[in-house]
Amino acid sequence: MSELNELIVNEISKNLPSNKKMIKYLMDILNIGRESAYRRIKNQIPFTVEEIAVVAKDLKFSLDMIIGANSINKENFSGKMDSIFQESNDDFLDQLKYTGLFMQQMGQANELSIMAALNNLPMYFFPYEMLFKFEYCRYLHSKGEISFSSNFADIHITPELEALHKECVLHFNQLRNITCIVDDSIFEKMVKEILYYYNRKFISNEDLCLLQKDMFGLLALIEKILTGASHNKSNYSIYLSSFTLDSNCAYYEFDNRVMSQIWLFPHSPIMMNNSYVISEMQKKWLESRIKYSTLFSKSNDMMQFEILQHAHQLITKMYPQLD
């Protein structure tokens, strides 16, 4: 672990502009205090996987070279990491294909354990067509392929995208042994973002109503998961985080393999394949988050009621009462 930290510090030093000081740079880019930055530089505490990814993206140095230099057997990053620096017009389609195959592989594993932290819900895992379409539109808008002068109703999901979405939902429902830490503002963020697009006239009243129905459907599904009433094979342990989660990340163990993911962008996760150093860091970080979270699945009825009721109120208010 100390060798990895030294490699990272060396890469930062080589790539940092001459007019910047490393401690001040780390304080600003990672939003940490001076003492925390100093301890990372002095190898007293390790960089987290999120911090490594953020710094590497900002200074544009190669993560796989760092990890490869720190391992006798080269630890592989998924090719999807390349999309951080060079995006493809087919990113969304490629990501769905990749995700479906990956979920299928894990669903067929003899042994499987998943830990994840979520500050937003990827809609390709859930069977709600309008919410999936909204996620696709967000992607197109972020790529500059559509503008607010476009219309949500005019955006079409191709048969290939629709089929891939269904495959992702199918394979996701076959996963089991899932421990998930969630941000308590997930539904608030979703409602706020949908209303932003609505207020910009991108979404019509009719489509807003349909999105609201899907949101209620998603809420009902989550309630089933929390109470253990879901009919799929999954066994969930859901924790409510005491702190804001900055991004989605996940750690997987299946059939003597370890893998981890981190989302710097909603549709471009970095996948670390058999990268034991990075995956172990990710696992320890997730375990530390659990210590500052509250279990509220299959128990804690009062907390479930309060959170679900609040989400229901948010969704109810999102569709305006028309004359």
N, C-alpha and C positions, 0 to 999 in steps of 0.2 A: 504493500500500500504506500509506503514512504517513497519507494522508487517511482511509482506513478505520479505522486505529488511533485517530486523533483522534476520529472519530465514536463509536467504541465507548467510549472513555474518557469522552466527554461524556454518553453514555447512562447509563453506570454512575454518574457523578456526579449526574445528575438523579434517578435512581431509588434511590440508596443511602439507607437511613434515616439521619437526622441524627446518630444516636448511634454510627455506625460510621465508621471510617477506611478509606479506599480501599485502602491498601497492606495493612493487616491483613485486610481482607475478601478481597482477591485471594489472599493467602497461604493463608487457610483454605479458600476455595471451590475453588481450583485446586490446592491441595497443592503450592505452590511456595515458594521462599525469598524473603526480603525483597528481595534484590538483583534477582531475576528479576521480582518484582512492580513494583519501581521502574523497571526498564528498559522494561516494557510501558507504564507510565503516561507515561514520558518519550519514548515513541515510538522507542526505540532498538532494540527487537525487536518483531515483530508478535505479536498473539494468534493462536494456532492456531484452526482451525475448531471443534475440540472445545471449546476454552476459551470461544469466543464463544457457542456453543450452551448450555454449562453456565451461564454468567453470565446470558444472556438468559432462560433458563428460570427461574432463581432470582429474578431481579429483575422478571420478567414484562414485558420490553419487546420490541418487534417487530423481528425480524431483517430482514424484507423491507424495512422502511422504511429501515434503515441501509444495506443494499446498494443500494436504489433511490436514496438520496441520494448515493451514491458512484459512480453510473454515469449516463451520458447516456441510454443505452438501458436501461430498467429490467431488471435481472437477476432472473429469476423463481425463487421457491421453490415446490416442489410443495405443493399443498393438503394433502398428508398431514402437513405440519408442524403444521397446526392441531390434530391429535389430541394433541399434547403438552399443550395447555391445555384442550381440550374433547374428551373421548373419545366415540366412538360405539359403540353396541352391536354394530355390524357391522364393527368395525375389522379383525378377523382376516379376514373374508370380503373386505372391500374391499382389504386389503393383498395378498391372494392374486391378486385380479383385476388389480390395478395391477402387481404383480410379473410375472405371466404376460405381460401386454401389453408391458411394458418389455423383458423377456427376448426376446420374439418380435421386437420392433423391432430390437434389437441383433443378434440372430441373422441378420437379413436384410440387415444393413449390408455394404457392400462392403469397408470397412476397419473393424477393431475392435481395440481394445486395452484391457485391464482390469487395474487394480492394486487389490489389496484387502488389508486387515489383519483377521484374524479371531481373536477369543478364544472364540467359540462357533460352531457350525455350524447354519445355518438348515435345519431338516429338510424344509421344503417344496421344497428343491432335490434331495432324494435319495428314491429309490423304496422307502422303508421305512415301511409303514403304521402299525406300532405306535409308532415314534419320532415320526412326524408326529402321531399321536393324542396322544402325551405332550406334545408342544409345544403342541397345542391346549388340553389340560387345564391346562397351566401358564398359558396366557393366560386361560382362564376363571377360574382360581383367583386370578390377580393382579387381575382385575376384580371379585372378590367374588361371582361368579355360581355358584360351587360352593365347598364347604368340604371339610375332611378327613373329615367324616361321610358324604360322597358316596363313590362307588366308581368306580374307573377303568373297570371292566367295563360300568358303566351309562351311560357317556358315549358317544354315538354320533356318528360322522362322517356328516354329511348327504351325499346324492348330489352336491349342488352343490359342497361342499367337496372331496369325493373327486375330482371331475372337474377342479377347479381345481388341486389338488395334482398330478395327472397332467400337466396342461398345463405347470405350472411346471417339472417334471422334464424334460419333452420339450424345452422351449425352452432350459433351462439347458444341456442336453447339446449344443446346437448352437452354444454360445458358443466362442470360440477366443482364443488369445493372452492367457492369463490368468497374471498374476504375483501370487502370494499369499504373504503373510507370516502365519504361524500361531503362536499361543501354544502352548508345549510342554505345557500342562496341559489342553488341550481335552478329551481323553477322561477325564481325572481329574475334571474338573468335571461332565461328563455323567453319569458313574457315580455320583458323590457326590449329585447332585440326584435321580436316579432312586431311589437307596437312601433318601434322605430321605423321599420320598413313600411308599416301601414301608414304612419304619419307622413312619410315621404311619398305617399300615393302609389307605391309599388304594389301594395296588396289591396284588393278591393274588399268591400264589406262582406260580400259573399264568401270570398276565400278566407277572410279572417274568421268567419263563423266556422268554416270547415277545419281550420287550424285549431280553433278552440276545442272542437269535438275531439280531435286527435290528442290534444293536451289532456282532456278529461280521461280519454282512454289510457294514455300513458300513466296518469296518476293512479287509475284503478289497478293497472298492472303492477305498479310499484307497491301499492297497498297489499296485493296478494303476495308479493315477494317478501315484504316485511313481516306479514303474519304467518308465512309458511304455507299459504294456500295455493301457491303456484303449482301448475301441473307438470312442469318440465322436470328434467332430472337434476337440475342445479340445487346445490345446498349453499345458501347464502348466509354470510355473517356481515351485516351492514353496520358500520360505525358512523356516527356524526362527528365531524371534525370540530374541535374547539377553535381552530384557526382557519383563516382563508387559505385555500389551496391554489397555488399559482398556475398549475397546469395538470393535465392528465398524465399519469404514468402507471406502469403495470410491471409485475414480475411473475414469471411462469416457471413452474417445475413440472416436467412430464417425462416419464420414461428415461430417467437419469440424465436429462438435459435441463439446462437453465437458459432462459431468455428474458430480456427486459425491453421495455418500450418507454419512450418519453415523447410527448407531443409538444414541440416548440410552436407548431401551427396546427390548427384544428384538423387538417387533412393530410399532414405529412409527418407521421411519427417516425422516430429513429428506432430501429430494431437492432438490438445487440444479440448476436447469435453465439451461444456458448462462450460468452465473455464473462468468465467467472469473477474477475475483479470488479467490473462494472456492475454486474448483476448482484453481487454480494453487497455492494454499496447501496444499490437500489432497495434490496430486501431489508437491510438494516434501517434505511430511512423510513420505509413503510412501517416497519415494526415500531419505530420511535413515534410515528404519527398516531398509531393505535393507542399508545400510552396517554396521548392527549385528546382522545376521542371517547365517545360514549356509545356502547352497543345498544342499538334500539330495534333490532330485528328479532322477531319471535318472542319478544318480551317488551317491557317498558311501554305498556299500553298508553300511558298518559303522554309520553313524549311523541309516540306515533300519532296520536290523535291531534296534538297541537300542531305538529309539522304538516300533516296531511290537510288539516283544516285551513291552515294558513295558505298552503299551495292552492287549495280549492277556491279560496277567496280571491287570490291573485288571478286565477284563470277565469273566474266568473266575471271579473271586472274588465277583462281585456276586450270583450266584444261590446261595442256601444249599443245602447238601447235606441233603436231607430224608430221614428214615427211611422 
